[in-house]
Amino acid sequence: MATAVGATSLACTRASADRQATDIKQDRRAAHRFRRIRGQSRDTVPGITTAVMISLPKKSISEIGQVSFAPYTSEQDKLDRSLNGFATQSFRDQADRDYIAARLACRYELFPQFLWAAHQAIEKYLKAILLYNRIKATRVGHDLAQALSLTNALSFQIDLSERSRTFIDHLAQCGEYRYIDVPFHVYGHVLIDLDLAVWEIRRYCQVLNVFGKVLPPQEQVLLEQAWSNLARSKIEPRYRFRLHDGLLERILDARAHPSRSALLWHNPCFGVRMRAKVRARRHFNAQNPHLYLYPEMLDELVKYVFIPQKLSTAYRAHLAEIQAGTKPRP
């Protein structure tokens, strides 16, 4: 177990300052490219004119001077903050993107993609929680049940409703498989199920335990606010809960963000105001893969494509039961 975990992904950290400095450099380069190509609006195809437009974030160089952060107190402090930064960037932020992608897939009834993106979102949120709290998860892979079981080692309890647990169990059964190589189905208000599961788990995707480390006063205040907000989330409307510097929160605050409408669309959990009601469509969709219907093809199939060992074993057992007459052919 690590001896110290800094409260990173907060605006007062060195990582945030470095990120803003990098953004400003990128803005400068983009502005330079814009000036260089400005006026070159005619395409190489005769008679076709294209307008070249580059959208630059509203950010000024003066912002970097407004950022304060506590200096690293030791190499261990730097390592702890970097690990937390990894959890935020590679797990939590990516999970936020998977979540929006899953909402879009469900809205347009791309159900295999919905299950996969939803599975990826929940998986990454859980991995973020485990990494923030320094719980070893090197063998989790895509196993949601194992990831969820590891959270039992946390110093706090993740409060999940029975509805969310049922939805996560369903994702664990069929969401991992992208190629329709196991039977799958969706039934009910699955988009609401996703929204609730993400909201309940994501609340814990932040630094909540610093393992006795003494934080600078500003960071200590943020840590206490995190716990206070988490406690109030159980009694306040869901839309009021916000993670500090979360990607979803930044999307909600940026009215022109291209993903904002996809996030807000009939969302009972994430938003900017209280919703009296949302319209929820009840879905039903199911499909059996060819391999399930005709498992005799397995030996020939594996000559050409990769089939995971656990699936091969399961389908050989499936075929044996059919041949023995203990299971009817689908």
C-alpha positions as CSV (number, residue, x, y, z in Angstrom):
1,M,0.0,0.0,0.0
2,A,1.3,3.5,-0.8
3,T,2.1,5.6,2.1
4,A,0.9,8.9,0.6
5,V,-1.7,9.7,-2.0
6,G,-2.0,13.4,-3.1
7,A,-5.3,14.9,-4.0
8,T,-4.6,15.2,-7.7
9,S,-6.9,16.0,-10.7
10,L,-7.5,19.2,-8.7
11,A,-6.8,22.6,-10.1
12,C,-4.2,23.3,-7.4
13,T,-1.8,20.5,-8.5
14,R,1.2,20.7,-10.7
15,A,-0.3,18.2,-13.2
16,S,-3.2,20.6,-13.8
17,A,-0.8,23.5,-14.4
18,D,1.3,21.5,-16.7
19,R,-1.8,20.5,-18.7
20,Q,-2.9,24.1,-19.0
21,A,0.6,25.1,-20.2
22,T,0.5,22.4,-22.8
23,D,-3.0,23.5,-23.9
24,I,-1.8,27.1,-24.4
25,K,1.2,25.9,-26.4
26,Q,-1.2,24.0,-28.6
27,D,-3.4,27.0,-29.0
28,R,-0.4,29.1,-30.1
29,R,0.5,26.4,-32.7
30,A,-3.1,26.3,-34.0
31,A,-3.2,30.1,-34.2
32,H,0.1,30.0,-36.2
33,R,-1.3,27.5,-38.6
34,F,-4.5,29.5,-39.0
35,R,-2.5,32.7,-39.9
36,R,-0.3,30.7,-42.3
37,I,-3.2,29.2,-44.3
38,R,-5.5,32.2,-43.9
39,G,-6.6,33.3,-47.4
40,Q,-5.8,30.0,-49.0
41,S,-9.4,29.0,-49.3
42,R,-9.5,27.7,-52.9
43,D,-9.5,23.9,-53.2
44,T,-7.4,22.1,-55.7
45,V,-10.5,21.0,-57.6
46,P,-11.5,23.8,-60.0
47,G,-14.7,25.6,-59.2
48,I,-14.9,24.4,-55.6
49,T,-14.1,26.8,-52.7
50,T,-13.7,25.6,-49.1
51,A,-13.7,27.8,-46.1
52,V,-10.9,27.0,-43.6
53,M,-12.0,27.6,-40.0
54,I,-10.2,26.7,-36.8
55,S,-12.0,26.9,-33.5
56,L,-9.7,28.1,-30.8
57,P,-10.5,27.7,-27.1
58,K,-11.1,30.9,-25.2
59,K,-8.0,30.9,-23.1
60,S,-5.3,33.5,-22.6
61,I,-1.7,33.3,-21.6
62,S,-2.5,35.1,-18.4
63,E,-4.4,32.1,-17.1
64,I,-1.2,30.2,-16.4
65,G,-0.2,32.9,-14.0
66,Q,-3.4,32.4,-12.1
67,V,-2.8,28.8,-11.3
68,S,-1.3,27.9,-8.0
69,F,-0.2,24.5,-6.9
70,A,1.7,22.9,-4.1
71,P,5.3,21.9,-5.0
72,Y,6.2,18.2,-4.8
73,T,7.4,17.5,-1.3
74,S,9.3,14.3,-2.3
75,E,9.7,11.8,-5.1
76,Q,7.0,9.7,-3.4
77,D,4.6,12.7,-3.5
78,K,5.3,13.2,-7.2
79,L,4.7,9.5,-7.8
80,D,1.4,9.5,-5.9
81,R,0.1,12.5,-7.8
82,S,1.2,11.0,-11.1
83,L,-0.6,7.7,-10.3
84,N,-3.8,9.7,-9.5
85,G,-3.4,11.7,-12.7
86,F,-3.2,8.4,-14.6
87,A,-6.4,7.2,-12.9
88,T,-8.2,10.4,-14.0
89,Q,-6.9,10.6,-17.5
90,S,-6.8,7.0,-18.6
91,F,-9.7,5.6,-16.7
92,R,-12.2,8.2,-15.5
93,D,-12.1,10.6,-18.5
94,Q,-12.1,7.6,-20.9
95,A,-15.1,6.1,-19.0
96,D,-16.9,9.4,-19.4
97,R,-16.4,9.2,-23.1
98,D,-17.5,5.6,-23.3
99,Y,-20.6,6.5,-21.3
100,I,-21.7,9.2,-23.8
101,A,-20.9,6.8,-26.7
102,A,-23.1,4.2,-25.0
103,R,-26.0,6.7,-24.7
104,L,-25.8,7.5,-28.4
105,A,-25.7,3.8,-29.3
106,C,-28.8,3.1,-27.2
107,R,-30.6,6.1,-28.6
108,Y,-30.0,4.8,-32.2
109,E,-30.7,1.2,-31.2
110,L,-27.2,-0.1,-31.9
111,F,-27.5,-2.5,-29.0
112,P,-24.3,-4.6,-29.3
113,Q,-22.3,-1.3,-29.4
114,F,-24.4,-0.1,-26.5
115,L,-23.6,-3.1,-24.4
116,W,-19.8,-2.9,-25.2
117,A,-19.5,0.9,-24.6
118,A,-21.6,0.5,-21.3
119,H,-19.3,-2.3,-20.2
120,Q,-16.2,-0.3,-21.0
121,A,-17.5,2.7,-19.1
122,I,-18.3,0.7,-15.9
123,E,-15.0,-1.2,-16.2
124,K,-12.9,2.0,-16.4
125,Y,-14.8,3.7,-13.5
126,L,-14.1,0.7,-11.3
127,K,-10.5,0.6,-12.3
128,A,-10.2,4.3,-11.5
129,I,-11.6,3.7,-8.0
130,L,-9.2,0.9,-7.4
131,L,-6.2,2.8,-8.6
132,Y,-7.1,5.9,-6.6
133,N,-7.2,3.7,-3.5
134,R,-4.1,1.6,-4.4
135,I,-5.9,-1.7,-4.7
136,K,-4.1,-4.1,-7.0
137,A,-6.2,-5.0,-10.0
138,T,-3.6,-6.3,-12.5
139,R,-5.7,-9.5,-13.2
140,V,-9.1,-7.8,-13.7
141,G,-8.9,-7.5,-17.5
142,H,-12.6,-7.1,-18.6
143,D,-14.1,-9.0,-15.7
144,L,-16.6,-6.6,-14.1
145,A,-17.5,-9.1,-11.4
146,Q,-13.9,-9.3,-10.2
147,A,-13.4,-5.6,-10.4
148,L,-16.6,-5.0,-8.3
149,S,-15.5,-7.6,-5.8
150,L,-12.2,-5.9,-5.3
151,T,-14.0,-2.8,-4.1
152,N,-14.8,-4.7,-0.9
153,A,-11.3,-3.9,0.2
154,L,-12.0,-0.1,0.1
155,S,-12.0,1.8,3.4
156,F,-15.5,3.0,2.4
157,Q,-18.5,1.3,0.9
158,I,-19.8,2.0,-2.6
159,D,-23.5,2.5,-2.3
160,L,-25.1,0.8,-5.3
161,S,-28.8,0.2,-5.8
162,E,-30.1,-3.2,-6.6
163,R,-31.1,-2.0,-10.0
164,S,-27.6,-0.9,-10.8
165,R,-26.1,-4.2,-9.5
166,T,-28.5,-6.1,-11.8
167,F,-27.6,-4.0,-14.8
168,I,-23.9,-4.4,-14.1
169,D,-24.3,-8.2,-13.7
170,H,-26.0,-8.2,-17.2
171,L,-23.1,-6.3,-18.7
172,A,-20.7,-8.8,-17.1
173,Q,-22.5,-11.6,-18.9
174,C,-22.6,-10.3,-22.4
175,G,-21.2,-6.7,-22.6
176,E,-17.6,-7.9,-22.8
177,Y,-18.0,-9.6,-26.2
178,R,-17.9,-7.3,-29.2
179,Y,-18.4,-9.8,-32.0
180,I,-21.7,-11.3,-31.1
181,D,-19.9,-14.5,-30.1
182,V,-22.3,-15.1,-27.2
183,P,-26.1,-14.7,-27.1
184,F,-27.2,-11.3,-25.9
185,H,-30.4,-9.4,-25.1
186,V,-31.5,-6.0,-23.9
187,Y,-34.8,-5.5,-22.2
188,G,-36.5,-2.7,-20.4
189,H,-35.5,0.9,-19.8
190,V,-31.8,0.1,-20.4
191,L,-30.7,3.7,-21.0
192,I,-32.1,4.7,-17.5
193,D,-30.3,1.6,-16.1
194,L,-27.0,2.9,-17.6
195,D,-27.5,6.4,-16.4
196,L,-28.2,5.3,-12.8
197,A,-25.3,2.8,-12.7
198,V,-22.8,5.4,-14.0
199,W,-24.0,8.1,-11.6
200,E,-23.9,5.8,-8.6
201,I,-20.4,4.5,-9.3
202,R,-18.8,7.6,-10.7
203,R,-19.3,9.5,-7.4
204,Y,-16.4,7.5,-6.0
205,C,-14.1,8.2,-8.9
206,Q,-12.0,10.7,-7.1
207,V,-9.3,10.9,-4.4
208,L,-11.1,10.2,-1.1
209,N,-8.3,8.7,0.9
210,V,-4.8,10.2,1.3
211,F,-3.6,7.5,3.8
212,G,-2.6,10.0,6.5
213,K,-0.8,12.4,4.3
214,V,-0.8,16.0,5.4
215,L,-2.2,18.1,2.6
216,P,-1.7,21.8,1.9
217,P,-4.7,23.8,3.3
218,Q,-6.3,24.3,-0.1
219,E,-6.1,20.7,-1.0
220,Q,-7.4,19.7,2.4
221,V,-10.5,21.9,1.9
222,L,-11.1,20.2,-1.5
223,L,-10.8,16.7,0.1
224,E,-13.3,17.7,2.8
225,Q,-15.6,19.1,0.2
226,A,-15.4,15.8,-1.8
227,W,-16.6,13.9,1.2
228,S,-19.3,16.4,2.0
229,N,-20.6,16.4,-1.6
230,L,-20.6,12.6,-1.5
231,A,-22.7,12.5,1.7
232,R,-25.2,15.1,0.3
233,S,-25.6,13.1,-2.9
234,K,-27.7,10.6,-1.1
235,I,-30.4,13.2,-0.2
236,E,-30.1,15.9,-2.9
237,P,-31.2,15.8,-6.5
238,R,-28.7,13.8,-8.6
239,Y,-27.9,16.6,-11.0
240,R,-26.4,18.6,-8.2
241,F,-23.6,16.2,-7.6
242,R,-20.4,17.3,-9.4
243,L,-16.9,15.9,-9.5
244,H,-14.1,18.5,-9.3
245,D,-12.7,19.0,-12.8
246,G,-14.6,16.1,-14.2
247,L,-14.9,15.7,-17.9
248,L,-18.7,15.3,-17.8
249,E,-18.9,18.5,-15.7
250,R,-16.8,20.4,-18.2
251,I,-19.0,19.2,-21.0
252,L,-22.1,20.3,-19.2
253,D,-20.6,23.7,-18.5
254,A,-19.6,24.2,-22.2
255,R,-22.9,24.9,-23.9
256,A,-21.3,24.7,-27.4
257,H,-19.6,21.3,-26.7
258,P,-20.6,18.8,-29.5
259,S,-21.2,16.0,-26.9
260,R,-23.4,18.1,-24.6
261,S,-26.7,17.3,-26.2
262,A,-25.9,13.5,-26.2
263,L,-25.2,13.7,-22.5
264,L,-28.3,15.7,-21.6
265,W,-30.8,13.8,-23.8
266,H,-33.5,12.5,-21.4
267,N,-30.9,12.0,-18.7
268,P,-32.4,11.6,-15.2
269,C,-29.0,11.9,-13.5
270,F,-26.7,14.3,-15.2
271,G,-27.8,17.8,-16.1
272,V,-28.0,21.4,-15.2
273,R,-31.5,21.5,-13.7
274,M,-34.1,19.4,-12.0
275,R,-36.1,17.3,-14.4
276,A,-39.7,16.5,-13.4
277,K,-39.7,13.6,-15.7
278,V,-37.8,12.1,-18.7
279,R,-39.1,10.1,-21.6
280,A,-37.7,6.5,-21.4
281,R,-38.2,4.0,-24.2
282,R,-38.6,0.3,-23.3
283,H,-36.4,-1.7,-25.5
284,F,-36.3,-5.4,-26.4
285,N,-33.6,-6.8,-28.7
286,A,-31.9,-10.2,-28.7
287,Q,-29.7,-12.2,-31.0
288,N,-28.0,-15.6,-31.0
289,P,-24.6,-16.0,-32.7
290,H,-24.0,-18.5,-35.4
291,L,-21.6,-20.3,-33.2
292,Y,-24.2,-20.9,-30.6
293,L,-26.7,-22.2,-33.2
294,Y,-24.2,-24.5,-34.9
295,P,-21.3,-25.2,-32.6
296,E,-20.0,-27.9,-34.9
297,M,-18.3,-25.1,-36.9
298,L,-15.9,-24.4,-34.0
299,D,-12.9,-26.6,-35.1
300,E,-13.0,-25.1,-38.6
301,L,-13.6,-21.6,-37.4
302,V,-10.5,-21.5,-35.1
303,K,-8.3,-22.2,-38.2
304,Y,-9.1,-18.7,-39.4
305,V,-10.1,-16.5,-36.5
306,F,-9.1,-16.1,-32.8
307,I,-11.6,-17.4,-30.3
308,P,-10.8,-16.9,-26.6
309,Q,-10.1,-20.0,-24.8
310,K,-12.9,-19.6,-22.3
311,L,-15.4,-19.3,-25.2
312,S,-13.9,-22.3,-27.0
313,T,-14.2,-24.4,-23.8
314,A,-17.8,-23.2,-23.3
315,Y,-18.9,-24.0,-26.8
316,R,-17.3,-27.5,-26.8
317,A,-19.3,-28.2,-23.6
318,H,-22.4,-26.8,-25.3
319,L,-21.9,-29.1,-28.3
320,A,-21.2,-32.1,-26.0
321,E,-24.6,-31.5,-24.3
322,I,-26.4,-31.3,-27.6
323,Q,-24.8,-34.5,-28.8
324,A,-25.6,-36.3,-25.6
325,G,-29.2,-35.2,-25.8
326,T,-29.1,-33.4,-22.5
327,K,-29.7,-30.0,-24.2
328,P,-32.0,-29.3,-27.2
329,R,-30.4,-27.8,-30.2
330,P,-31.2,-24.0,-30.3
